[in-house]
């Protein structure tokens, strides 16, 4: 689709987006790639390229994609027709982003883009440090349009989850290149570990600090008010009360962030537990132990195999039972 869009645009009579000087620079860049990496060049796209138009997608060789990215970052290319992967990891700022559809195929079904995906795409426009203004345009298509785009935006950002997964290969690679201490430090720096460890600790400490400061200010205000009554003086307590209100607002925000971190950590741990249960003993039923905290337990259902569904609430650990624990288990169940 991206290549076809370039061809249709380039077929317009006398349609050029570049000045003669820009065309010369683009042609020189094209020739340099042709000399150094002839296998990467796309001759059928050369004319559109020097006229300021190009496509960018996963079907291109790295050399050609780097040429497109470099020319666009220099302001020589004016229009790029790209897949959503362009918005994910490449710093390519633009004045205007046009989103042709707000749905995509996932497996065998079509579904709306996620809030984070559409934000990433729109975020190419008006990048800080590159431009003072940016425009994001959502086109009406046969399947979706303004109503669906508004629904996605109103939905809010999705919760971030860690995609870091350990494997035998990762363990061997770490131990081959790092000491045990360095390997442990590497794993502990993952986002998943932050969700369940460092992030929770920092937010908890922040809340405790805010609470301590708020209590100190409340005592200070009470003492000042008592002194005012005794001595008949008129002390201005407004600054203290304003700071107390600010601390309460900051505490409320920190607690909200702490709840989100806890929920993300719980979801991630439960999903890992479910995946492990599927693998234990070649399938269920299997004798495993799942450590579950009792307090503050929401109910989230997870599929544990083809026919078995269980409720795992904030699963912290799944492990094989020891021989002693198996011996103490009742026969039924």
C-alpha positions in Angstrom: 0.0 0.0 0.0 2.8 2.4 0.8 4.6 1.8 -2.5 1.3 2.1 -4.4 0.6 5.5 -2.7 4.0 6.8 -3.8 3.4 5.6 -7.4 0.0 7.3 -7.5 1.3 10.5 -6.1 4.3 10.6 -8.4 2.1 9.9 -11.4 0.4 13.3 -10.9 1.5 15.6 -13.8 4.2 18.1 -12.9 3.9 17.3 -9.2 7.2 18.1 -7.4 7.8 18.9 -3.8 11.5 19.7 -4.0 13.6 22.6 -5.3 16.3 22.0 -7.9 18.9 22.3 -5.2 17.1 19.7 -3.0 16.7 17.4 -6.1 20.5 17.6 -6.7 21.2 16.6 -3.0 18.8 13.7 -3.1 20.2 12.4 -6.4 23.7 12.6 -4.9 22.5 10.6 -1.9 20.9 8.0 -4.2 24.1 7.7 -6.3 26.2 7.2 -3.1 24.0 4.3 -2.0 24.1 2.9 -5.5 27.9 2.8 -5.4 28.2 1.4 -1.8 25.2 -0.9 -1.6 23.8 -1.6 -5.1 21.6 -4.4 -3.7 19.7 -2.0 -1.5 18.7 0.5 -4.3 15.2 0.5 -5.6 15.4 2.0 -9.1 11.7 2.1 -9.6 11.4 4.5 -6.6 14.3 6.8 -7.7 12.2 9.4 -9.6 9.7 9.8 -6.7 12.6 10.0 -4.3 14.3 12.9 -6.0 10.9 14.7 -6.2 10.5 14.5 -2.4 8.3 11.4 -2.0 9.1 7.9 -0.6 7.7 4.8 1.1 9.0 3.2 4.3 8.1 -0.3 5.4 9.5 -3.6 6.6 9.9 -5.0 3.0 12.9 -2.8 2.3 16.5 -3.5 2.8 18.2 -1.6 5.7 20.4 0.5 3.4 17.4 1.9 1.5 15.5 2.6 4.7 18.4 4.4 6.2 18.6 6.6 3.1 14.9 7.5 3.4 15.3 8.2 7.1 18.4 10.4 6.6 16.8 12.4 3.8 13.6 13.0 5.8 15.5 14.1 8.9 17.4 16.6 6.7 14.1 18.0 5.4 14.8 16.9 1.8 11.9 14.4 1.7 8.6 16.1 2.1 6.2 13.1 2.2 6.7 9.6 3.5 4.0 6.9 3.2 4.8 4.4 6.0 3.4 1.6 8.2 2.9 2.1 11.9 6.3 0.7 12.6 7.9 4.0 11.6 6.2 5.7 14.5 7.4 3.2 17.1 11.2 3.5 17.3 12.7 6.0 14.8 13.2 9.7 15.5 11.6 11.1 12.4 9.8 14.4 13.3 7.2 15.9 10.9 5.0 18.9 10.7 1.9 16.9 9.9 1.0 13.3 10.5 -1.9 11.8 8.5 -3.4 8.6 10.0 -5.3 6.8 7.2 -7.1 4.3 9.4 -7.5 3.8 13.1 -7.9 0.0 13.0 -5.5 -2.8 12.1 -5.6 -6.5 11.6 -4.5 -8.5 14.6 -4.4 -12.2 13.8 -7.7 -13.0 12.0 -9.7 -10.0 13.2 -9.6 -6.2 12.8 -9.5 -4.1 15.9 -9.1 -0.4 16.8 -5.6 1.0 17.4 -4.6 1.3 21.0 -4.4 4.7 22.6 -0.6 4.4 22.9 -0.3 3.4 19.2 -2.3 6.4 17.9 -0.4 8.7 20.3 2.9 7.5 19.0 1.8 8.1 15.4 0.4 11.6 16.1 3.5 12.3 18.2 5.6 12.4 15.0 4.2 15.9 14.4 5.4 18.9 16.3 8.3 17.2 18.0 9.8 19.1 20.8 13.2 20.6 19.8 12.4 20.3 16.1 9.2 22.2 15.5 7.0 24.8 17.2 3.7 23.4 15.8 2.4 20.0 14.6 -0.8 18.7 13.1 -2.4 15.2 13.3 -5.1 14.4 10.8 -7.3 11.3 11.0 -8.9 10.3 7.7 -12.4 8.9 7.3 -12.3 5.4 5.9 -14.8 2.8 5.0 -14.4 1.2 8.4 -13.7 4.0 10.9 -13.4 7.7 11.3 -13.8 10.6 13.8 -16.0 8.7 16.2 -13.6 5.8 16.5 -10.6 8.1 16.9 -12.4 10.0 19.6 -13.2 6.8 21.4 -9.6 5.7 21.3 -8.4 9.1 22.7 -11.0 9.2 25.4 -10.1 5.7 26.5 -6.8 6.9 27.8 -3.3 5.2 27.7 -3.0 1.5 28.2 -1.1 0.1 31.1 2.6 -0.6 30.4 3.7 -4.2 30.9 7.1 -5.7 30.8 8.0 -7.8 27.7 11.3 -9.0 29.3 11.3 -12.8 29.4 14.2 -14.9 30.8 15.3 -18.0 28.9 18.1 -20.5 29.0 19.8 -18.7 26.2 19.7 -15.4 28.0 21.1 -17.0 31.2 23.9 -18.6 29.3 24.7 -15.4 27.4 24.8 -13.3 30.6 27.0 -15.8 32.5 29.3 -16.1 29.5 29.9 -12.3 29.3 29.2 -11.1 32.9 29.9 -12.0 36.5 27.0 -13.4 38.5 26.6 -10.1 40.3 26.5 -8.2 36.9 24.0 -10.7 35.5 21.7 -10.3 38.5 22.0 -6.5 38.2 21.0 -6.7 34.5 17.8 -8.7 35.3 17.0 -6.4 38.2 17.0 -3.4 35.9 14.1 -4.7 33.8 10.8 -2.9 33.8 9.0 -5.9 35.2 11.3 -5.9 38.3 10.7 -2.2 38.6 6.9 -2.7 38.7 7.1 -5.2 41.5 10.1 -3.8 43.4 11.9 -0.5 43.0 8.9 1.4 41.6 6.6 0.4 44.4 9.3 1.1 47.0 9.9 4.6 45.6 6.2 5.5 45.4 5.6 4.2 48.9 8.5 6.2 50.3 7.3 9.3 48.5 3.8 8.9 50.0 5.3 8.4 53.5 7.4 11.6 53.1 4.4 13.6 51.9 2.4 12.3 54.9 5.1 13.2 57.4 5.4 16.7 55.9 1.6 17.2 56.0 1.4 16.1 59.6 4.3 18.5 60.5 2.5 21.4 58.9 -0.8 20.5 60.5 0.9 20.5 63.9 2.6 23.9 63.0 -0.8 25.3 62.1 -2.4 24.1 65.3 0.3 25.5 67.4 0.2 28.9 65.6 -3.6 29.0 66.1 -3.3 28.1 69.8 -0.7 30.8 70.3 -2.9 33.3 68.4 -5.8 32.6 70.8 -3.6 32.9 73.9 -1.8 36.1 72.9 -4.5 37.7 70.8 -2.2 38.1 67.9 -3.3 37.8 64.3 -1.0 35.3 62.5 -1.4 34.6 58.8 -2.0 30.9 58.4 -2.9 31.0 54.8 0.6 30.0 53.4 0.7 27.0 55.7 -2.8 25.9 54.6 -1.9 26.3 51.0 1.1 24.1 51.4 -1.0 21.5 53.2 -3.4 21.5 50.2 -0.6 21.1 47.8 0.9 18.2 49.7 -2.5 16.5 49.8 -2.8 16.8 46.0 0.7 15.4 45.5 -0.1 12.6 47.9 -3.3 11.8 46.0 -1.4 11.6 42.7 1.4 9.5 44.2 -1.2 7.0 45.6 -2.9 6.8 42.2 0.5 6.0 40.5 1.2 3.4 43.2 -2.2 1.7 42.5 -1.3 1.6 38.8 2.1 0.1 39.5 0.6 -2.5 41.8 -2.1 -3.5 39.3 0.5 -3.8 36.5 2.7 -5.9 38.7 -0.2 -8.1 39.7 -1.3 -8.6 36.1 2.2 -9.5 34.9 2.9 -11.9 37.7 -0.5 -13.7 37.3 0.1 -14.0 33.5 3.5 -15.5 34.2 2.0 -17.9 36.7 -0.6 -19.0 34.2 2.0 -19.6 31.5 4.1 -21.6 33.9 1.1 -23.7 35.0 0.5 -24.6 31.3 4.0 -26.0 31.0 4.3 -27.8 34.3 4.2 -31.6 33.8 3.1 -31.3 30.2 -0.3 -29.8 31.2 -2.9 -29.9 33.9 -3.7 -31.3 36.3 -0.3 -30.8 38.0 0.8 -30.5 41.6 1.9 -26.9 41.9 1.8 -24.3 44.6 0.7 -20.8 43.9 1.4 -18.2 46.7 -1.5 -15.7 46.8 -1.8 -12.8 49.2 -5.2 -12.6 50.9 -5.5 -8.8 51.2 -6.6 -6.4 48.5 -7.3 -9.1 46.0 -9.2 -8.1 42.8 -10.6 -10.9 40.6 -8.9 -11.4 37.2 -9.5 -14.6 35.3 -6.7 -16.3 33.3 -6.9 -19.2 31.0 -4.9 -22.1 32.4 -5.0 -24.5 29.4 -7.6 -25.5 26.9 -10.4 -26.4 29.3 -9.4 -25.2 32.7 -10.0 -21.6 34.0 -9.0 -20.4 37.4 -9.0 -17.2 39.3 -5.4 -16.0 40.0 -5.4 -12.9 42.2 -2.1 -11.1 42.4 -0.1 -14.3 41.9 3.4 -13.8 43.3 5.1 -17.1 42.8 4.4 -20.5 41.2 6.6 -23.4 42.1 6.7 -27.2 42.2 5.6 -28.6 45.5 8.3 -30.3 47.6 8.0 -33.9 48.6 7.0 -32.9 52.1 4.2 -30.6 50.9 2.9 -33.3 48.5 2.8 -35.8 51.4 0.7 -33.4 53.5 -1.9 -32.8 50.6 -5.3 -34.4 50.9 -6.0 -37.1 48.3 -9.2 -35.5 47.0 -9.1 -32.3 45.0 
